[in-house]
Structure formats: structure tokens, C-alpha cells
Amino acid sequence: MTLTLKQQRTKLDIIKTMNSMLKTTPFDQITINVICQKAFIHHSTFYRYFADKYDLLGGVLTLICAPIREELTKGISLMTTITHIVTSNQAQFRNMTRKNKRAAI
């Protein structure tokens, strides 16, 4: 399915909203209701682009890891690139993997 520019922008806005929330909130405490409120969208819009919040988390990881290919083409090693990405996004990774009463992600 090819998305229009507006649809691409909406999808990216949802991903960026989740990414922003992960800076301060553990993944298990983030609900689709809150994501929709913060992104100023209806639930039906959320489900047009994502099956659930785990699907959205995949979009966040794709966004965070996007610089990998570019840095590799510049000759920067994979380990240096990954270290930079993890360091730059520590809060998000911590909140994605924090253990809670249910199984960790």
C-alpha cells in the first residue's frame, strides 16, 4: 500500500509521539489511548497504520536505527554506529526493556 504524503506524515507523527513518550515513560505504562491523545488522532487512525503498540514500537526502532546505513557508507564501523545510537537514545531503550510484572519485551 502506497501512502500519500499526508498519510506518511501522520504515521511519522505517531512514531515520533511514541518515541518522545519512551524518553520518560516505560513501555508497559504507555497505552494506545494515551498515544492517540498526545498525537491528536482518533483510535481508528492509529489502527490504520499499526496493529498494536508493539507494531508501533517497531516503527520507533526503525526511526532510531535509520542512521546506521548512512554512517556505514561514511566508513564508520558498525559497532561505533550502534554504540552512538544506543548512547543517544538511552532513555528510550531503557524504557523499552524495563522489566515489569509481565514479561520484558
Buried (B, 14 or more C-beta within 10 A) or exposed (E): EEEEEEBEEBBEBBBBBBBBBBEEBBBBEBEBEBBBEBBEBEEEBBEBBBEEBEEBBEBBBEBBBEBBEEBEEEEBEEEEBEEBBEEEBEEBBEBBEBEEEEEEE
